[in-house]
Amino acid sequence: MRLLTGPNLTIIASAVYFLTLSSAFARPYGPQLPALNTTAAQTTKNQPTKTELAKIKRLEKVHEKITQDHPNLRHVSRPGLQVWLNQNKPNIILLDIRPMPEYRISHIQNAVQIDPDSDERSLDKLDLKNKIVIVYCSVGRRSSAYATRLETELSQAGAQTVLNLEGGVFGWHNDGRKLVNANGQTDLIHPYNGFWGGRYLTRKNKAKYSLK
């Protein structure tokens, strides 16, 4: 057997390192955020019950269907977005693609509310130049449809890239991540309707249609 030494060994070692690194950061749903400290991104929520696990699995199935219906749309994981928000990245803009009544109950901090049926005029008030635009709604259906429909307009407005939040705000709420409303931080969330809330929210007791 011939042993490789010198430059040949260096080239092979470099190739193995590159392939290992690429595999470690590969994700099933398009480009994600850079290397993450996933331990720091975890929440303090207890282990889910069987009922909660079933709801989490249903939400994952919804996301799988979204990736099939919108094959050109890219996505960002919730832990990945959490890391970016913790780092206060200045080039991120969050768009909450839900009607105002849902947004008022709770939303991710600093997210801009956009009606789901809005056209390109919804972008007029936004500075998207060189921004990473992250869209979300309850489970991801409306935000995916919005991003796909306005793909050209978002690009023309200067967006660096557009990512849909995997699992939407329901997944964010299920994780126990931070949500806010006009009164500050909150555990409340709008369930969209009784069926969706019961099917996908692990903390249905926090579902509210109004702050009154």
N, C-alpha and C positions, 0 to 999 in steps of 0.2 A: 504494500500500500504506500502511495506517495503522500507524504505530509506536506501541507501547504504552509509556506512561511512568507515573511516579508509582505510586499504589497498585496499579493493575492489573498492572504489571510485577513488583512485589514479591510479589503473590499467586501469579503463574505461576512465578516463580523458586522460591518456597517449595515449591510442589507438585512441581516437577521434582526438587528436592533430596530430598524425602520418598520419592518413588518410587524414586530411585536408591539411597537408603539401604536401603529395604525389600528391593530386589532383591539387594543385596550380602549380606544376612544370611539370605536364604531358603534353606531346606534341604528335601530331599525327604521326610523322615520325621518330620514334626511339629516342634513347638517344640524348639529346641536351646539351647545356652548363649548368653550374651551375646557381643558382639563379641570375637573372639579374636585374639591375636597368634600366628598359626599357625606362624610361623618359630620362636618360642620353644618351641612345643609339639612340634616335630619331634624324632625320635630320631636317634642317630648310626649306625643300622644301614646297612650297605652296600646298594646297589641289588640287588633280588631277582633270582634266576636265573629261567629260564623255568619250571622245576618249581615254584619258590616262587610265582611269579606265578599259576600255574594253581591252586594251593591258596588263594591270596588271593581269586581270582575265585570259587571254589567257596563260600568263606565269605560273600562278598557276595551270592551267590545264595540262601544260607540266610537271610540277613537280609531279602532281598526277599520270600521266602516267609512269613517271620514277620510282616511288615507286612501281608500279605494275610490271614493267619490271625487276626491281632489288630488289626483296623483302628482300634480306639479307643485303642490303647496308643501312648504317645509314647516317643521314643528320644533318646539322647544320643550324640554322636560320641566316639571315643576321644581325639582331640586336645582336644576341648572339656572332657571330664572331667579330662584331665591339667592343663589350665590352672586349673580350680577346685581341684584337689588341691594344686597348687603355691601357690595363694593361701591355703590352709588355711581355706577357708570353713567356719564353724562349724555351718551349718544343713544340711549334707549328711550323709546316712547311707547307707553301702554295705551291701547285703544280698547275700551269696554264696549263691545257691540251688543248692547242690551238697551231696551227702552228706559227712560228716566226712572219710572217707578221701581224697577229692579235695581238700578244703580244706586238709588237713594238708600235702600236697605243696607247695602254694603258693596264695597268694591276694593280692588287692590289699590294700595296707596299711590296717589298721583296719576291714576288712570284717567283718561279723557273719555267721556261718554259720547257714543255715536249710535244713532238709531240704526237698527239692522237693515232697514230698507232704504237707507240714505244712498244718494248718488255721489258723483265726484265732487259736488259742492261741499260735502262734509269735510273735505280735505283743505278747503280754502283757509280755515282758521289755524291750520297746523303748520309748524315748521318741521318738515320731514327730511330736509337736506342732510345727507350722510347719516341718517338715523337708522337704527335697527328698530323696526316697527313690530311690536308684539300685539297680536289681537287675541281676544278671548270673549267668551259669552258664558252661558251656563255650563254646557257640556262640550262646546266646540262646533256645533252645526252652523249656527248663525254667523259666527266669526269666520269660519272657513268659507262660507258662501260669500260673505262680504269681501274677504281678501281675494278670492278667485275672481269675483265680478269686477273688482277695481284694480286688478293686477297691473294693468297698463298705466292707469292714472297714478297709482302709488309709485311706480317706477319713475314716471315723468315728474312727479313732485320731488324726486331726489332721494327716495328711500334707499338705503344701502341694501337692505333685505327685509323680507316680511316673514314672520314666524307665527304660527298658531300655537297657543298654549295647550299642551297635551292635558286632556281631562277638564279643561275650562276652570271656571271659578268654583264649580262643585267639587272638583278634585282638590283645588287649593283649600277649600273649606274642610273637606274630609281629612286633609293632612294636618289640620290645626294651624295653618299658616295665617299670617296677619291680614285682617280685613279692616276697613275703616268706613265710617259714614260721617255725616255732619257733626255728630256728637263725639267723634274720636274713634278709638279702636273698639271693635265689636265682634261678637260671636254670631251675630244674626246673618241670615242669608235669605234672599228671595227664592222660593222653590220653583219658579216659573209657573207651575200648576201642581195640583195635588198628586197627579200621577207621577210626574217627573221627580218631585221632591221625595215621594215615597220609594221610588225605584232606585235613585242614585245618591241621595244624601244619607250619610251615615249618622248624622246628628239632626234628625228631622225635627226634634224639639226646638231647634234654633231657627226653624223656617218661619218667616214673617212676610206678610203681604203689605204691611204698613207699619210705620214707626209710632203710630198713635196708640 
